[in-house]
């Protein structure tokens, strides 16, 4: 499965934004420079200014029509993101979806090694890819410091996975003996949430500093769900 012409342009723009981000070491300046190169002003009568909603976390929005292939675009975006930041290790991705139906479909798609999306990710990361559901993460099922160090780890989760108003969401914030091996992994107290046990899934994910892919962020805005800021991501798409 090949990217269509407009999809190739999207990935090309992402590549250029990442280049400018490295060059300027400032998210807003990189954003402005990208649009200026296209002859488009930022501000009045142009593109809206960059919104630094998550401090220090580059946010990229892929706006495509329904059926425009946003999931395939997301799959294709992982290689350029991690290639632009070779010092980032391990490589982890939180893939957030808005509903259980989409959660099941996304997990099924990404775990199917014969599906075009998974094939693309496997090719880009040398077949060293692990896909996890929330239950697998909570159980520590093939989820340990060695696995995340050796592979690209993708966590397929729903917005409810971290919403504390839901019983299932609270599990991510609870002490978890299955994740005890991560306590000595990447020890940096500045990444941790206060008053949450270090073995909690949310703390482990924060330590991994993942790229966060948000499927339809409008759902977060409309329903006032908790923002991905609790996840502490490297980049937000």
C-alpha positions in Angstrom: 0.0 0.0 0.0 1.5 3.3 -1.1 0.8 6.8 0.1 -1.3 8.9 -2.2 0.0 12.2 -3.5 -1.6 14.4 -0.8 -0.5 12.0 1.9 3.1 12.1 0.7 2.9 15.9 0.9 1.7 15.6 4.5 4.6 13.4 5.5 7.0 15.8 3.6 5.6 18.7 5.6 6.1 16.7 8.8 9.7 16.0 7.8 10.3 19.7 7.1 8.7 20.8 10.4 11.0 18.3 12.3 14.0 19.7 10.5 13.1 23.3 11.4 12.4 22.2 15.0 15.9 20.8 15.3 17.4 23.9 13.6 15.5 26.5 15.7 15.1 24.5 18.9 11.8 26.3 19.4 8.4 24.9 18.5 6.6 28.1 17.7 9.5 29.4 15.5 9.6 26.1 13.6 5.8 26.3 13.0 6.0 29.9 11.8 9.0 29.1 9.5 7.2 26.2 7.9 4.2 28.3 7.0 6.4 31.2 5.9 8.2 28.9 3.5 4.8 28.1 1.9 4.0 31.9 1.6 1.4 31.8 4.3 1.3 34.3 7.1 0.8 33.2 10.7 -1.6 35.5 12.6 -4.2 37.9 11.3 -5.6 36.8 7.9 -3.4 33.7 8.0 -2.9 30.5 10.0 -3.6 30.7 13.7 -0.5 31.0 15.9 0.9 27.9 17.3 -1.0 26.8 20.5 1.5 25.6 23.1 -1.1 23.8 25.1 1.3 21.1 26.2 4.5 23.0 27.2 7.6 21.7 25.4 5.7 19.0 23.5 5.5 19.5 19.7 1.9 19.1 18.5 1.1 18.2 14.9 -2.5 18.0 13.5 -3.2 15.9 10.4 -6.5 17.3 9.0 -7.8 15.0 6.4 -11.4 14.2 5.1 -13.3 11.1 6.3 -11.7 8.1 4.6 -8.6 10.2 3.9 -6.3 7.6 5.5 -5.3 9.2 8.8 -4.4 5.9 10.4 -2.0 5.1 7.5 -0.6 8.6 7.8 0.0 8.1 11.5 1.7 4.8 10.8 4.0 6.5 8.3 4.8 9.4 10.6 6.5 7.3 13.2 9.8 6.7 11.3 10.5 10.4 10.5 9.6 11.4 14.1 12.0 8.9 15.7 14.6 9.4 13.0 14.7 13.1 13.8 15.4 12.4 17.4 17.9 9.5 17.4 18.9 10.1 21.0 15.4 9.2 22.2 15.4 5.7 23.7 13.4 3.6 24.2 10.9 4.1 21.3 7.4 4.1 22.6 4.0 5.2 21.2 0.6 5.7 22.9 -2.1 5.3 20.3 -5.2 6.9 21.8 -8.6 6.2 20.3 -12.1 7.6 21.3 -14.2 4.5 21.6 -14.1 0.8 22.5 -15.2 -0.1 18.9 -12.3 1.8 17.4 -10.0 0.5 20.1 -10.8 -3.1 19.1 -10.4 -2.4 15.4 -7.2 -0.5 15.8 -5.7 -3.2 18.0 -6.7 -5.9 15.5 -5.2 -3.9 12.6 -1.9 -3.2 14.3 -1.4 -6.8 15.5 -2.2 -8.2 12.1 1.2 -8.6 10.5 -0.4 -9.1 7.1 -2.2 -5.7 7.3 -0.7 -2.9 5.3 -0.4 -0.5 8.3 1.5 -3.1 10.4 3.6 -4.0 7.4 4.7 -0.4 7.0 5.6 -0.1 10.7 7.5 -3.4 10.6 9.5 -2.3 7.5 10.4 1.0 9.1 11.5 -0.5 12.4 13.1 -3.7 11.2 10.3 -6.0 12.4 11.2 -5.1 16.0 7.7 -4.0 17.0 5.4 -4.9 19.9 1.8 -4.0 20.2 0.1 -3.9 23.6 -3.5 -3.6 24.9 -4.1 -2.0 28.2 -4.7 -5.4 29.9 -1.4 -6.7 28.6 0.3 -3.6 30.0 -1.3 -4.0 33.4 -0.4 -7.7 33.5 3.2 -7.0 32.4 2.6 -9.4 29.5 5.9 -9.3 27.6 6.1 -5.7 28.8 9.3 -5.2 30.7 12.5 -3.0 30.4 14.2 -5.5 28.1 11.3 -5.6 25.6 10.8 -1.8 25.5 14.6 -1.3 25.0 14.7 -3.7 22.1 11.6 -2.8 20.2 9.2 -0.1 19.1 6.4 -0.4 21.7 2.9 0.7 20.7 0.3 1.0 23.4 -3.3 0.9 22.0 -5.5 2.7 24.5 -8.7 4.6 24.7 -9.3 7.9 26.3 -11.1 6.1 29.1 -7.9 4.3 29.9 -6.7 7.3 31.9 -9.9 8.9 33.0 -10.1 8.7 36.8 -13.9 9.1 36.8 -14.1 5.6 35.3 -13.3 2.4 37.3 -11.3 1.0 34.4 -9.4 4.3 34.1 -8.3 4.3 37.7 -6.4 1.0 37.2 -3.7 3.0 35.4 -3.0 4.9 38.6 -2.9 2.0 41.0 0.1 0.2 42.5 1.0 -2.7 40.2 3.4 -5.4 41.2 3.5 -6.7 37.6 5.4 -3.5 36.7 7.9 -3.6 39.5 10.8 -4.2 37.1 10.3 -0.6 35.8 11.1 1.0 39.1 14.8 1.0 38.4 14.3 1.8 34.7 15.1 5.4 33.6 15.1 6.7 37.2 14.1 10.4 37.0 11.7 11.6 39.7 10.8 14.7 37.6 8.8 12.5 35.2 6.6 11.1 37.9 3.2 12.2 39.1 3.0 13.1 42.8 1.1 10.8 45.2 1.0 8.0 42.6 2.9 4.7 43.2 5.9 4.4 41.0 4.7 0.9 39.8 1.5 2.4 38.4 1.0 2.1 34.7 0.7 5.8 34.2 4.2 6.3 35.8 5.8 3.7 33.6 4.4 5.3 30.5 5.6 8.7 31.6 9.1 7.3 32.1 9.0 6.1 28.5 8.2 9.6 27.2 6.2 8.3 24.3 5.0 9.8 21.0 1.2 10.2 21.5 -1.1 9.6 18.5 -4.6 11.0 19.2 -7.4 9.7 17.0 -9.8 12.6 16.7 -8.7 15.0 19.4 -12.1 16.8 18.9 -13.6 14.1 21.2 -11.3 15.2 24.0 -12.4 18.8 23.5 -16.1 18.1 23.2 -16.3 15.7 26.2 -13.8 17.6 28.4 -11.8 14.4 28.9 -8.5 14.5 30.8 -5.8 15.8 28.4 -2.8 13.7 27.2 -0.6 15.9 29.4 -0.8 13.3 32.2 0.9 10.9 29.8 3.9 13.2 29.3 4.6 12.7 25.7 7.6 13.4 23.4 5.3 14.6 20.6 1.5 14.7 20.0 -0.1 13.9 16.6 
